[in-house]
Amino acid sequence: MFYLIAGLLLIFILLISFFVSKKDTKKDVGTSTAQGCCGAHDVCESENLLNSSATVVYYEDEELDAYRDATKNSFTDDQIEEFREVLYSLKEEEVSGWLKSLQLRNVTIPDIIKEEALMIVAERRYRKEAV
């Protein structure tokens, strides 16, 4: 009889702890903040490098459309500098959007510029997580 009561009590305690932990892990879907992130996701969509929308946004970089479907190794130093000028004219929070925009426009990015841009995005994420 003692084992039956102990077993039922253990099951009861496990069920209560299960439901309490589920309630604590639910995230409240907030409204949009000033930075455009609702806070309901582990990674804000504004920093996500995957294409979640098909909207092309230009960052005063229309001249880069000339490099549509170019091969990665075909860039001269002057052409790489064109990309670099646009990259470093952007705010940090715009870099991931710029990369998405280039991808949607089929603009090939020189590898060195892609590495620099991804480093900026990674540093921004790291600083955000550290806070």
C-alpha positions as CSV (number, residue, x, y, z in Angstrom):
1,M,0.0,0.0,0.0
2,F,2.9,2.3,0.8
3,Y,4.4,1.8,-2.6
4,L,1.1,2.6,-4.3
5,I,0.7,5.9,-2.5
6,A,4.4,6.8,-3.0
7,G,4.1,6.0,-6.7
8,L,0.9,8.1,-7.1
9,L,2.5,11.0,-5.2
10,L,5.6,10.8,-7.5
11,I,3.4,10.8,-10.6
12,F,1.5,13.8,-9.3
13,I,4.6,15.7,-8.5
14,L,6.1,15.0,-12.0
15,L,2.9,16.1,-13.7
16,I,2.8,19.4,-11.7
17,S,6.5,20.1,-12.5
18,F,6.0,19.3,-16.2
19,F,3.1,21.8,-16.5
20,V,4.9,24.5,-14.5
21,S,8.0,24.1,-16.6
22,K,6.0,24.3,-19.8
23,K,4.3,27.5,-18.6
24,D,7.6,29.1,-17.8
25,T,9.2,28.3,-21.2
26,K,6.4,29.9,-23.3
27,K,7.6,33.2,-24.7
28,D,5.4,36.1,-24.9
29,V,5.2,37.4,-28.4
30,G,5.8,41.1,-28.0
31,T,5.2,44.0,-30.2
32,S,7.7,45.4,-32.5
33,T,10.6,47.3,-30.9
34,A,12.4,50.3,-32.2
35,Q,14.9,48.1,-33.9
36,G,12.2,46.1,-35.7
37,C,12.5,42.9,-33.6
38,C,9.4,41.5,-31.8
39,G,11.6,39.5,-29.3
40,A,9.7,36.2,-29.9
41,H,12.6,34.5,-31.8
42,D,16.1,33.4,-30.7
43,V,17.5,35.3,-33.7
44,C,15.8,38.5,-34.8
45,E,14.6,38.4,-38.4
46,S,16.4,41.6,-39.0
47,E,19.7,39.8,-38.4
48,N,18.7,36.6,-40.1
49,L,20.7,36.1,-43.2
50,L,18.2,33.7,-44.7
51,N,15.8,35.2,-47.2
52,S,12.4,35.3,-45.4
53,S,10.9,37.8,-47.9
54,A,11.2,38.6,-51.5
55,T,11.3,42.3,-51.1
56,V,14.4,43.9,-52.6
57,V,15.7,46.9,-50.7
58,Y,18.4,49.1,-52.2
59,Y,21.0,50.7,-50.0
60,E,22.1,53.3,-52.4
61,D,24.0,50.6,-54.2
62,E,22.2,50.3,-57.6
63,E,25.6,50.4,-59.3
64,L,26.3,46.9,-57.9
65,D,23.6,45.5,-60.1
66,A,26.2,45.5,-62.9
67,Y,27.8,42.5,-61.1
68,R,24.7,40.3,-61.4
69,D,25.8,36.7,-62.1
70,A,29.5,37.6,-62.2
71,T,32.0,34.9,-61.3
72,K,33.6,35.3,-57.8
73,N,37.1,35.4,-59.0
74,S,36.6,37.9,-61.8
75,F,36.7,41.1,-59.6
76,T,39.4,43.7,-60.0
77,D,40.7,45.7,-57.0
78,D,38.6,48.7,-58.1
79,Q,35.5,46.6,-58.3
80,I,36.1,45.1,-54.8
81,E,36.6,48.7,-53.6
82,E,33.1,49.6,-54.9
83,F,31.6,46.9,-52.7
84,R,33.7,47.9,-49.8
85,E,32.6,51.6,-50.0
86,V,29.0,50.5,-49.9
87,L,29.6,48.1,-47.0
88,Y,31.3,50.7,-44.8
89,S,28.7,53.3,-45.6
90,L,26.1,51.1,-44.0
91,K,25.0,51.1,-40.3
92,E,25.9,47.8,-38.6
93,E,22.2,46.8,-38.4
94,E,21.8,47.3,-42.1
95,V,24.6,44.8,-43.2
96,S,22.5,41.6,-43.0
97,G,19.7,43.3,-44.9
98,W,22.2,44.4,-47.5
99,L,23.5,40.9,-47.9
100,K,20.0,39.6,-48.3
101,S,19.3,42.3,-50.9
102,L,22.3,41.4,-52.9
103,Q,21.3,37.8,-52.8
104,L,17.8,38.5,-54.0
105,R,19.2,40.6,-56.9
106,N,21.6,37.8,-57.8
107,V,24.6,40.1,-57.3
108,T,27.8,38.2,-56.8
109,I,29.8,39.4,-53.8
110,P,33.6,39.2,-53.8
111,D,34.7,36.7,-51.2
112,I,36.7,39.2,-49.2
113,I,33.7,41.5,-48.9
114,K,31.4,38.7,-47.9
115,E,33.9,37.7,-45.1
116,E,34.1,41.3,-43.9
117,A,30.3,41.7,-43.9
118,L,29.7,38.4,-42.1
119,M,32.3,39.4,-39.5
120,I,30.4,42.6,-38.9
121,V,27.1,40.7,-38.5
122,A,28.8,38.1,-36.1
123,E,30.4,40.9,-34.0
124,R,27.0,42.6,-33.7
125,R,25.3,39.4,-32.6
126,Y,28.1,38.7,-30.1
127,R,27.8,42.1,-28.5
128,K,24.0,41.8,-28.4
129,E,24.3,38.4,-26.6
130,A,26.8,39.7,-24.2
131,V,24.4,42.4,-23.0
